[in-house]
Amino acid sequence: MQYPTRFSALPEYAFPRLRALLAPVPAGGDVVHMTIGEPKHKFPAFAMDAVAAHAAGFNKYPPNDGAPELRAAIAAWLKRRYGVTRDAQTDILPLNGSREGLFNACLALCPEEKNGAQPLVLVPNPFYQCYMVAARAAGAKAVFVNADASHGFLPDFTALGPEVLDRTAIVYMCSPSNPQGAVASAAYWRELLALAEKHDFIIFADECYSEIYRNEAPVGILQVADKIGANPSRVLAFHSLSKRSNLPGFRSGFVVASPENMRELKQLRNYTGAPIPLPIQMASAEVWADEAHVEENRNLYRAKFDLADEILGNMPGYASPQAGFFLWLKVADGEKVALDIWQKSGIRVLPGAYLSQDTPQGNPGNEYIRVALVADFDEIERGLRAIRDVLSAAGGGEWHC
């Protein structure tokens, strides 16, 4: 007999849901994939040379806490990028991709109860699906906080009442945000840090898109926390090479945490973790030390966003993002429009509702589609022009101001 588990009632994941939507309908042209945020730009060639140079390390179990060379390279990058100093031995843990850390940190640090009740985990809505499942795995309740245009596409945690905040154990916050490309300002981080201190919760800052931006580099939570003298135990920051360096297959990221929180993270990893293979750790150290390929990558995305501005800029519902590599396009009905675009042009985009949840204040993804700008320039141009043509042919009816 099969019994339900705490994961049985999870909503279907976004991409199987999209396949089910599109499968019965033939593509209306050559297929262009603009759904998954999997980087397609070239990764730095020296990374493979470094893996080969350290290939003997595949014959060893990798160190759970990360190779000293990698932790030192990460600490040096944090100093260059954010001007913050962190102890490579006690404050930094390399991760098998940032998702590993975002999930396991919730297991490691979420208490069994908060103020005598089931703990709450606040999740921006729309959100990276890992956040919701981590909360459930930890025995907490996820509370979805809408991130819509009324607050610059950032969740307004300050609008929540004390009955919610006093039960909150963890807040997930993504900046630059996926899918909207919104960036938390220093003032936003200060406000959230003050809220964490007042209501005794931890902030998980998912900053994996931090190096893909158009103009100014996004401010990071660590530099704000240091500037105001915030309690280091209130903050965990997560980063990755997937987007920064086009190395999603490396599964290489890291988390920064206080020594107290780090002890809990390492204790969980001792039993369950999957550390990065040693040759990839050594190569990752070299990748974190190089910025030339990152700037080249950033320029390629800037060109794509300029192209999107040119093709879609005059369409109602278009907003040019600050960072990341997605467009978050407002339309009348995201699911209907995604199906229409596929049927008429062969372009695959993702309905925004597949990334968000219903709340008493509504579902902030219903009226949106997410368009990933990860393919090569010519393919992106063809896709964007097709999207524009399909929506324009509808007489503007698919767009919603």
Residue pairs with C-beta under 8 A, 6 or more apart in sequence:
6 136
6 137
6 139
7 133
7 136
7 137
10 132
10 133
10 136
11 357
12 20
13 129
14 129
14 350
14 354
14 355
15 35
15 36
15 350
17 354
18 35
18 338
18 348
18 350
18 351
18 354
21 335
21 338
21 339
21 351
22 338
22 339
22 342
22 348
25 339
25 342
25 343
26 343
27 342
27 343
27 346
28 342
28 343
28 344
28 345
28 346
29 344
29 345
29 346
29 347
29 386
30 346
31 346
31 347
31 348
32 346
32 347
32 348
32 375
32 379
32 382
32 383
32 386
33 348
33 372
33 375
34 347
34 348
34 349
34 371
34 372
34 373
34 374
34 375
34 380
34 383
35 348
35 349
35 350
35 370
35 372
36 372
36 374
37 178
37 243
37 325
37 326
37 372
37 374
38 248
38 374
39 242
39 243
39 246
39 247
39 248
39 325
39 374
40 246
40 374
40 375
40 376
41 246
41 297
41 300
41 374
42 246
43 245
43 246
43 247
43 293
44 245
44 287
44 290
44 293
46 286
46 290
47 245
47 247
47 250
47 283
47 286
47 287
48 283
50 279
50 282
50 283
50 286
50 287
51 279
51 280
51 282
51 283
52 279
53 282
54 278
54 279
54 282
54 283
55 279
56 279
57 277
57 278
57 279
57 281
57 282
58 277
58 278
58 279
60 278
62 275
62 276
62 277
62 278
62 281
63 275
63 278
64 266
64 269
64 270
64 273
64 275
65 71
65 93
65 94
65 266
65 275
66 92
66 93
66 94
66 254
66 275
66 276
66 281
67 94
67 278
67 281
67 282
67 285
68 88
69 281
69 282
69 285
70 94
70 281
70 282
70 284
70 285
70 288
71 88
71 89
71 92
71 94
72 88
72 285
73 284
73 285
73 286
73 288
73 289
74 88
74 92
74 94
74 254
74 285
74 288
75 85
75 86
75 87
75 88
75 91
75 92
76 288
76 289
77 288
77 289
78 84
78 85
78 86
78 222
78 256
79 85
80 291
81 210
81 217
81 220
82 220
82 222
82 223
83 223
83 226
84 220
84 222
84 223
84 226
86 92
86 222
86 256
87 259
90 259
90 262
91 256
91 257
91 258
91 259
91 262
92 254
92 255
92 256
93 101
93 254
93 255
93 257
93 262
93 265
93 266
93 269
94 252
94 253
94 254
94 275
94 276
94 281
94 284
95 101
95 238
95 240
95 252
95 253
95 254
95 255
95 276
96 251
96 252
96 253
96 273
96 274
96 275
96 276
97 240
97 242
97 248
97 251
97 252
97 253
98 206
98 208
98 238
98 239
98 240
98 242
98 253
98 254
98 255
99 128
99 130
100 251
100 253
100 273
100 274
101 236
101 238
101 253
101 254
101 255
101 265
102 128
102 130
102 131
102 134
102 172
102 204
102 206
102 238
103 130
103 133
103 134
103 137
104 134
104 265
104 268
104 269
104 272
104 273
105 134
105 204
105 236
105 238
105 255
105 257
105 265
106 121
106 131
106 134
106 135
106 137
106 138
106 140
106 170
106 204
107 134
107 137
107 138
107 268
108 261
108 264
108 265
108 267
108 268
109 169
109 170
109 202
109 236
109 261
109 264
109 265
110 119
110 121
110 135
110 138
110 139
110 140
110 169
110 170
111 119
111 169
112 119
112 139
113 119
114 120
114 166
114 167
114 168
114 169
115 166
115 167
117 167
118 139
118 140
118 141
118 167
119 138
119 139
119 140
119 141
119 167
119 168
119 169
119 170
120 140
120 141
120 142
120 143
120 164
120 167
120 168
120 169
121 131
121 134
121 135
121 138
121 140
121 141
121 142
121 143
121 168
121 169
121 170
121 171
121 172
122 142
122 143
122 145
122 155
122 157
122 160
122 164
122 168
122 170
122 171
122 172
123 131
123 132
123 135
123 142
123 143
123 144
123 145
123 172
124 131
124 144
124 145
124 147
124 154
124 155
124 172
124 173
124 174
124 177
125 144
125 145
125 146
125 147
125 155
125 356
125 357
125 359
125 363
125 364
125 365
126 147
126 178
126 179
126 180
126 352
126 355
126 356
126 364
126 365
127 144
127 172
127 174
127 355
127 356
127 357
128 172
128 174
128 178
128 206
129 355
131 142
131 172
132 142
132 357
135 141
135 142
135 170
136 142
140 169
140 170
143 160
143 164
143 168
144 356
144 357
144 359
145 155
145 156
145 157
145 160
146 155
146 359
146 361
146 362
146 364
147 153
147 154
147 155
147 177
147 180
147 182
147 364
148 364
149 319
149 330
152 182
153 177
153 180
153 181
153 182
153 328
154 175
154 177
154 182
154 184
154 188
155 173
157 165
157 171
157 192
157 195
158 191
158 195
162 199
165 195
165 198
165 199
165 201
166 199
166 200
168 199
168 201
169 201
169 202
170 201
170 202
170 203
170 204
171 192
171 196
171 201
171 202
171 203
171 204
172 204
172 206
173 184
173 192
173 203
173 204
173 205
173 206
173 221
174 206
174 207
174 208
174 209
175 182
175 183
175 184
175 188
175 205
175 206
175 207
175 210
175 218
175 221
176 182
176 183
176 207
176 209
176 210
176 212
176 213
176 218
176 321
176 322
176 323
176 324
177 183
177 209
177 324
178 209
178 324
178 326
179 324
179 326
179 328
179 352
179 355
179 368
179 370
180 321
180 324
180 326
180 328
181 209
181 321
181 322
181 323
181 324
181 325
181 326
181 327
181 328
182 321
182 322
182 323
183 213
183 218
183 219
183 322
183 323
184 192
184 218
184 219
184 221
185 219
186 219
186 224
186 227
189 219
189 221
189 224
189 225
190 224
190 228
192 203
193 203
193 221
193 224
193 225
193 228
193 230
193 234
193 235
195 201
196 202
196 203
196 230
196 234
197 230
197 231
197 234
201 234
202 233
202 234
202 235
202 236
202 261
203 221
203 234
203 235
203 236
204 236
204 238
205 220
205 221
205 235
205 236
205 237
205 238
206 238
207 218
207 220
207 221
207 237
207 238
207 239
208 238
208 239
208 240
208 242
208 243
208 244
208 253
209 243
209 323
209 324
209 325
210 217
210 218
210 220
210 239
210 244
210 323
211 217
211 243
211 244
211 294
211 297
211 298
212 243
212 244
212 297
212 298
212 301
212 323
212 324
212 325
213 298
213 322
213 323
214 301
214 302
214 305
214 321
214 322
214 323
215 322
218 322
218 323
220 237
221 235
221 237
222 235
222 237
222 256
224 230
225 232
225 234
225 235
232 258
233 258
233 260
233 261
235 256
235 257
235 258
236 255
236 256
236 257
236 261
237 255
237 256
238 253
238 254
238 255
239 253
239 254
239 255
239 256
240 252
240 253
240 254
241 247
241 250
241 252
241 253
241 284
241 287
241 288
242 248
242 250
242 252
242 253
243 325
244 294
244 297
245 287
245 293
245 294
245 297
246 297
247 287
250 276
250 280
250 283
250 284
251 276
251 280
252 276
252 280
252 281
252 284
252 287
255 265
257 265
269 275
275 281
276 284
287 293
300 377
301 325
301 373
303 377
304 325
304 373
304 377
304 380
305 320
305 321
305 373
307 377
307 380
307 381
307 384
308 318
308 320
308 327
308 373
308 384
309 320
311 381
311 384
311 385
311 388
312 318
312 327
312 329
312 384
312 387
312 388
313 320
315 388
315 391
315 392
315 399
316 330
316 396
316 399
316 400
316 401
317 329
317 330
317 331
317 399
317 400
317 401
318 327
318 329
318 330
319 328
319 329
319 330
321 327
321 328
325 372
325 373
325 374
326 370
326 371
326 372
326 373
327 370
327 371
327 373
328 352
328 368
328 369
328 370
329 368
329 369
329 370
329 371
329 387
330 367
330 368
330 399
330 400
330 401
331 337
331 367
331 368
331 369
331 391
331 398
331 399
331 400
332 367
332 397
332 398
332 399
332 400
333 366
333 367
333 398
334 351
334 352
334 353
334 365
334 366
334 367
334 368
334 369
335 351
335 353
335 354
336 398
337 349
337 351
337 369
337 391
337 398
338 348
338 349
338 350
338 351
338 369
340 390
340 394
340 398
341 347
341 349
341 369
341 386
341 387
341 390
341 391
342 348
342 349
344 390
344 393
345 386
345 387
345 389
345 390
346 386
347 383
347 386
347 387
347 390
349 369
349 370
349 371
349 387
350 369
350 370
350 371
350 372
351 365
351 368
351 369
351 370
352 364
352 365
352 366
352 367
352 368
352 369
352 370
353 363
353 365
353 366
353 368
354 365
355 365
355 370
356 363
356 364
356 365
356 366
357 363
367 400
371 383
371 384
371 387
373 380
375 383
390 398
391 398
391 399
